[in-house]
């Protein structure tokens, strides 16, 4: 996990260089589907990438899309015309494949975003974008998630007629975020005794918060839950205490400012508050600042810090993050 999460910036740059034509072909297919309802599906980490892409497409294009867990797709799909974009790092996840089968049977167009060329999902799709993360061995997906975020930005920006310079800047920002590993390790060591944690996010920080919570569960055996910042006030706040770390992810100083009242409420209960993002030190003494590359691409360095936190918290708790006892790399059953 440690080796692969450090390979993330290179995975982004390879995807940017080598998957460009595949992204443009997928964008061309989707351009003809304006007016149809779209679904973005995935499972686990790939579902969090689906939420990120939904945000981007809704914000930057005229496509109407909703992110749905792949396992729920058959229950949520409409009767009318629709299309499906599916994420799966392996291209062999049974839930995503079944979602594509249902879509293909209904005559829907499909786009796959996978890290595995020649996979079942890539072969089924009308257009396939293959991320260039290289083989990922750890069960806890890191560099493949980075590449999924990059592919999402490339696809949304291609549809919006925007360039991809922001994606390249985000790869550099992720590399710089790795430079904070020493302080992240120190935070993890101080929080090693925690059995419960919360991860909060706003905007593109929301899917990163969900992914951060998943990584804490997978790698560090910490019961962690992710929420949109202000949704946390609607019930879950009741569970906060002095031994409950709260990690706040925001993609901009403005995002933190918009979350100020909620975060002050959390801090008022003496919960250890860790802020992650540009301008984070203004909101918490325990903070990890990430470079500000502008816009939605700031999600990429946020994800890198989330991965580092889970990795070092696992080590601080005496665990092996590469051997979660109940998980497999690909869910095929």
Backbone torsions as a table, in degrees:
resi	resn	phi	psi	omega
1	UNK	NA	-43.8	-179.8
2	UNK	-61.8	-44.7	179.2
3	UNK	-63.6	-45.2	-174.0
4	UNK	-71.8	-35.9	179.0
5	UNK	-66.6	-29.0	176.8
6	UNK	-74.8	-17.3	178.3
7	UNK	-84.3	-4.9	-175.7
8	UNK	-55.8	-48.6	-179.8
9	UNK	-57.7	-40.1	178.0
10	UNK	-67.5	-35.5	177.8
11	UNK	-62.7	-38.0	178.3
12	UNK	-64.5	-46.8	-177.4
13	UNK	-66.2	-38.3	177.3
14	UNK	-65.0	-40.7	178.1
15	UNK	-63.0	-41.7	179.4
16	UNK	-61.3	-41.4	-177.2
17	UNK	-78.5	-43.7	-166.2
18	UNK	-98.3	-17.4	-177.8
19	UNK	-104.5	9.9	-173.7
20	UNK	-58.2	-47.3	-177.0
21	UNK	-67.7	-35.9	177.5
22	UNK	-64.3	-40.5	178.1
23	UNK	-64.4	-43.3	-179.5
24	UNK	-64.1	-37.8	178.2
25	UNK	-65.6	-41.3	177.8
26	UNK	-64.7	-40.7	178.5
27	UNK	-63.0	-40.4	178.9
28	UNK	-61.9	-41.1	177.3
29	UNK	-62.7	-45.5	-176.6
30	UNK	-69.1	-30.3	179.2
31	UNK	-59.1	-29.2	179.5
32	UNK	-83.0	2.7	-174.9
33	UNK	-112.5	10.1	177.0
34	UNK	-59.1	135.4	-175.8
35	UNK	102.7	-23.6	175.7
36	UNK	-88.0	151.7	173.7
37	UNK	-75.9	140.2	179.3
38	UNK	-120.2	149.2	174.9
39	UNK	-124.0	139.7	173.6
40	UNK	-115.0	120.1	-172.6
41	UNK	-121.6	154.2	176.7
42	UNK	-177.8	174.0	179.2
43	UNK	-130.6	140.3	178.4
44	UNK	62.1	-128.8	178.6
45	UNK	-55.9	-38.9	-179.3
46	UNK	-66.7	-27.7	174.6
47	UNK	-69.5	-34.0	177.2
48	UNK	-67.1	-35.4	172.0
49	UNK	-64.4	-34.9	177.9
50	UNK	-62.7	-41.8	177.7
51	UNK	-63.2	-40.0	178.5
52	UNK	-62.4	-45.5	-179.8
53	UNK	-66.6	-38.1	176.1
54	UNK	-57.1	-46.2	179.3
55	UNK	-58.2	-45.9	-177.6
56	UNK	-65.3	-46.4	-177.3
57	UNK	-66.5	-38.4	178.6
58	UNK	-66.9	-37.7	-176.1
59	UNK	-78.3	-37.7	-168.5
60	UNK	-109.9	-10.8	-175.4
61	UNK	-132.4	177.8	176.6
62	UNK	-94.5	4.9	177.9
63	UNK	-73.9	141.6	176.8
64	UNK	-104.8	113.0	-175.2
65	UNK	-134.1	155.5	174.4
66	UNK	-135.8	135.7	175.8
67	UNK	-85.9	129.8	-178.7
68	UNK	-135.7	135.6	173.8
69	UNK	-54.8	136.0	-175.7
70	UNK	-56.1	-36.8	-178.2
71	UNK	-67.0	-18.2	-179.2
72	UNK	-100.5	-4.2	-170.3
73	UNK	-57.5	-43.2	-177.1
74	UNK	-59.6	-27.3	-179.1
75	UNK	-86.1	-17.1	-172.5
76	UNK	-108.2	-17.3	-172.2
77	UNK	-69.3	148.3	-178.6
78	UNK	-85.5	175.6	177.3
79	UNK	-84.5	-27.6	-174.4
80	UNK	-80.4	-160.9	-177.4
81	UNK	-73.1	133.4	178.5
82	UNK	-154.4	171.3	174.0
83	UNK	-138.0	163.6	-176.2
84	UNK	-133.6	133.5	169.4
85	UNK	-112.1	126.7	-176.0
86	UNK	-122.3	134.4	175.8
87	UNK	-104.3	134.1	169.7
88	UNK	-161.0	118.0	-177.5
89	UNK	-62.5	-37.1	-179.1
90	UNK	-85.6	-26.2	-172.3
91	UNK	73.0	11.8	-177.1
92	UNK	-127.3	5.9	179.3
93	UNK	-63.1	125.6	-174.3
94	UNK	-62.4	-36.2	-178.1
95	UNK	-66.1	-41.0	-180.0
96	UNK	-71.5	-40.0	178.7
97	UNK	-62.6	-41.8	179.0
98	UNK	-65.5	-36.3	176.4
99	UNK	-62.6	-41.8	178.4
100	UNK	-66.5	-39.0	179.2
101	UNK	-61.3	-43.3	178.6
102	UNK	-63.4	-41.1	-179.9
103	UNK	-66.1	-45.2	-178.9
104	UNK	-63.8	-37.0	179.5
105	UNK	-64.5	-28.1	179.1
106	UNK	-89.3	2.5	179.6
107	UNK	80.5	16.3	-177.9
108	UNK	-80.6	146.1	173.5
109	UNK	-77.0	148.0	-176.6
110	UNK	-134.3	145.0	174.6
111	UNK	-126.6	127.6	178.0
112	UNK	-104.8	139.6	170.2
113	UNK	-123.0	108.3	-172.8
114	UNK	-140.8	159.6	178.0
115	UNK	-96.6	3.7	-172.2
116	UNK	-122.9	103.1	177.9
117	UNK	-64.3	142.3	179.3
118	UNK	77.6	5.4	-180.0
119	UNK	-71.4	166.6	179.6
120	UNK	-56.3	-45.3	-177.7
121	UNK	-64.4	-43.1	179.4
122	UNK	-62.2	-38.2	-179.8
123	UNK	-71.2	-32.2	-178.3
124	UNK	-74.5	-28.5	-168.5
125	UNK	-75.6	151.6	172.3
126	UNK	-73.4	-28.1	173.6
127	UNK	-145.4	139.5	-177.9
128	UNK	-129.5	133.1	172.1
129	UNK	-108.7	118.4	179.9
130	UNK	-102.0	113.7	176.5
131	UNK	-70.7	154.6	-173.6
132	UNK	-110.7	52.3	179.8
133	UNK	-81.6	-16.5	-173.2
134	UNK	78.5	173.3	-177.4
135	UNK	-60.0	132.6	176.5
136	UNK	-114.5	120.7	-174.9
137	UNK	-95.2	-33.6	-177.8
138	UNK	-67.1	141.7	175.1
139	UNK	-62.4	-38.6	179.8
140	UNK	-77.0	105.5	-176.5
141	UNK	-67.8	130.0	177.8
142	UNK	-130.1	-69.5	-175.8
143	UNK	-66.5	-28.9	177.4
144	UNK	-69.7	-33.5	175.2
145	UNK	-66.5	-42.3	176.3
146	UNK	-55.3	-45.6	-178.0
147	UNK	-69.0	-33.1	175.4
148	UNK	-64.3	-41.9	177.0
149	UNK	-61.8	-43.1	179.5
150	UNK	-63.0	-45.1	179.6
151	UNK	-63.0	-36.3	178.1
152	UNK	-63.3	-45.5	177.8
153	UNK	-62.9	-43.9	180.0
154	UNK	-60.5	-44.5	-177.9
155	UNK	-66.3	-47.7	-179.2
156	UNK	-63.6	-42.0	-178.1
157	UNK	-71.6	-32.8	175.7
158	UNK	-63.1	-42.1	178.4
159	UNK	-66.7	-30.5	-178.5
160	UNK	-88.7	-2.6	-178.8
161	UNK	74.2	26.4	180.0
162	UNK	-104.4	155.4	176.2
163	UNK	-78.8	176.1	-174.6
164	UNK	-110.5	15.6	-179.3
165	UNK	-59.4	-32.1	179.6
166	UNK	-63.6	-33.5	-179.8
167	UNK	-68.4	-43.5	177.3
168	UNK	-62.8	-40.7	177.8
169	UNK	-63.7	-35.0	179.4
170	UNK	-67.3	-34.7	176.2
171	UNK	-62.5	-42.8	177.0
172	UNK	-64.5	-39.3	178.6
173	UNK	-65.2	-37.4	177.0
174	UNK	-64.2	-38.1	177.3
175	UNK	-64.1	-40.8	178.0
176	UNK	-67.3	-34.8	177.3
177	UNK	-61.6	-34.1	176.2
178	UNK	-62.4	-23.4	177.4
179	UNK	-67.9	-13.4	178.0
180	UNK	-90.3	13.3	-173.4
181	UNK	-59.6	-35.5	-179.6
182	UNK	-61.9	-46.0	-179.8
183	UNK	-69.7	-34.4	177.0
184	UNK	-64.7	-40.6	177.8
185	UNK	-61.6	-41.8	178.0
186	UNK	-62.5	-41.9	176.3
187	UNK	-60.5	-45.5	-178.7
188	UNK	-61.5	-40.8	179.9
189	UNK	-65.3	-35.9	178.7
190	UNK	-71.8	-26.7	-176.1
191	UNK	-103.4	10.9	-172.4
192	UNK	-61.5	-25.0	-178.5
193	UNK	-82.4	-5.7	-176.9
194	UNK	-69.2	135.8	175.7
195	UNK	-103.9	-16.2	-179.3
196	UNK	-135.5	146.8	178.8
197	UNK	-153.3	159.3	175.9
198	UNK	-127.8	143.2	177.5
199	UNK	-122.1	123.6	-175.2
200	UNK	-116.9	145.2	179.2
201	UNK	-149.3	162.8	179.0
202	UNK	-135.7	140.4	-178.5
203	UNK	60.5	-132.2	178.5
204	UNK	-68.4	-11.8	173.5
205	UNK	-72.1	-18.0	-178.9
206	UNK	-67.2	-54.0	176.3
207	UNK	-61.8	-28.2	176.5
208	UNK	-69.0	-37.5	177.3
209	UNK	-63.1	-40.7	177.1
210	UNK	-63.4	-41.7	178.6
211	UNK	-67.2	-38.6	178.2
212	UNK	-60.5	-42.6	179.3
213	UNK	-65.4	-40.0	177.9
214	UNK	-62.4	-42.4	-179.7
215	UNK	-64.0	-38.7	178.0
216	UNK	-63.0	-37.4	177.5
217	UNK	-68.6	-49.4	-174.1
218	UNK	-64.9	-48.5	-170.2
219	UNK	-92.7	-37.6	-170.0
220	UNK	-110.0	0.2	179.5
221	UNK	55.6	37.6	175.0
222	UNK	-104.4	131.6	175.0
223	UNK	-72.7	106.2	-174.8
224	UNK	-128.0	142.3	178.1
225	UNK	-129.4	145.3	-179.7
226	UNK	-109.7	141.9	-179.2
227	UNK	-144.5	153.6	162.9
228	UNK	-64.1	143.4	-168.7
229	UNK	-52.0	-55.2	-174.0
230	UNK	-76.0	-22.3	173.7
231	UNK	-64.3	-25.3	179.6
232	UNK	-61.5	-27.2	-179.7
233	UNK	-73.7	-16.1	-175.0
234	UNK	-94.1	56.3	175.5
235	UNK	123.4	-60.0	-175.6
236	UNK	-59.7	-25.3	178.6
237	UNK	-52.9	-28.2	-179.5
238	UNK	-57.0	-25.0	-174.8
239	UNK	-90.4	-2.5	-176.0
240	UNK	-77.5	140.7	175.9
241	UNK	-155.4	-175.6	-175.0
242	UNK	-66.0	-19.4	-179.0
243	UNK	-105.0	14.5	-176.1
244	UNK	-114.0	98.0	178.4
245	UNK	-63.6	142.2	175.0
246	UNK	-123.9	120.9	179.8
247	UNK	-103.3	122.9	-178.1
248	UNK	-109.7	121.8	-178.4
249	UNK	-111.5	123.0	176.2
250	UNK	-137.0	142.0	-175.3
251	UNK	-87.1	0.7	-179.8
252	UNK	-161.4	161.5	174.6
253	UNK	-61.4	-34.0	178.2
254	UNK	-64.7	-35.8	177.0
255	UNK	-63.8	-40.6	175.5
256	UNK	-64.5	-42.8	-178.5
257	UNK	-61.4	-40.5	178.8
258	UNK	-67.4	-20.1	-179.4
259	UNK	-100.5	3.2	-171.0
260	UNK	-54.2	-49.6	-175.9
261	UNK	-61.6	-40.8	179.3
262	UNK	-66.5	-42.2	-179.1
263	UNK	-69.6	-34.6	175.8
264	UNK	-65.0	-35.5	176.7
265	UNK	-64.0	-42.9	178.0
266	UNK	-62.2	-48.3	-178.8
267	UNK	-62.0	-28.8	-179.9
268	UNK	-64.3	-21.7	176.7
269	UNK	-94.7	14.3	175.1
270	UNK	63.2	23.5	174.6
271	UNK	-72.7	137.9	174.2
272	UNK	-60.9	115.6	-176.3
273	UNK	-107.3	121.7	178.2
274	UNK	-114.2	116.5	179.5
275	UNK	-97.4	137.2	-179.0
276	UNK	-130.7	122.4	176.9
277	UNK	144.3	179.1	176.8
278	UNK	-63.4	130.7	179.7
279	UNK	77.0	15.7	-174.0
280	UNK	-63.4	-31.2	-175.6
281	UNK	-67.1	-16.9	177.1
282	UNK	-74.2	-13.5	-173.0
283	UNK	-116.5	-11.8	179.5
284	UNK	-161.5	142.3	174.5
285	UNK	-66.4	-35.4	175.2
286	UNK	-89.3	99.9	-173.7
287	UNK	-143.0	150.9	171.3
288	UNK	-123.2	108.7	179.2
289	UNK	-77.6	135.7	173.2
290	UNK	-116.8	151.5	179.2
291	UNK	-62.8	147.1	178.9
292	UNK	-99.3	106.3	179.3
293	UNK	-95.5	-1.7	179.3
294	UNK	87.3	133.3	171.9
295	UNK	73.7	-160.5	-171.2
296	UNK	-71.0	-19.3	179.7
297	UNK	-66.0	-12.8	175.4
298	UNK	-62.0	-15.7	176.8
299	UNK	-61.1	-29.5	-175.1
300	UNK	-66.7	-51.6	175.2
301	UNK	-65.1	-29.4	174.6
302	UNK	-60.4	-44.4	179.8
303	UNK	-61.6	-36.6	-178.3
304	UNK	-64.7	-40.8	178.0
305	UNK	-66.2	-40.3	178.4
306	UNK	-59.7	-41.2	178.5
307	UNK	-65.6	-43.1	178.2
308	UNK	-60.9	-42.2	-179.5
309	UNK	-61.5	-45.4	-179.6
310	UNK	-65.2	-41.7	-179.5
311	UNK	-61.7	-50.4	-176.9
312	UNK	-74.3	-28.7	174.9
313	UNK	-68.4	-35.8	175.2
314	UNK	-60.2	-48.6	179.9
315	UNK	-63.8	-41.0	-178.9
316	UNK	-65.1	-25.5	178.5
317	UNK	-91.6	7.4	176.9
318	UNK	75.5	25.0	-177.7
319	UNK	-104.4	166.7	172.8
320	UNK	-107.4	106.2	-175.7
321	UNK	-65.0	-14.5	179.3
322	UNK	-86.3	-5.4	-175.4
323	UNK	-131.6	60.8	171.2
324	UNK	-65.0	126.4	-165.7
325	UNK	-69.8	-21.9	-173.3
326	UNK	-114.5	6.1	-173.1
327	UNK	-114.2	153.1	172.5
328	UNK	-124.5	159.7	-177.9
329	UNK	-65.9	-39.7	-177.8
330	UNK	-126.4	129.6	177.3
331	UNK	-94.1	109.7	-176.8
332	UNK	-113.8	0.9	-176.1
333	UNK	-106.2	NA	NA
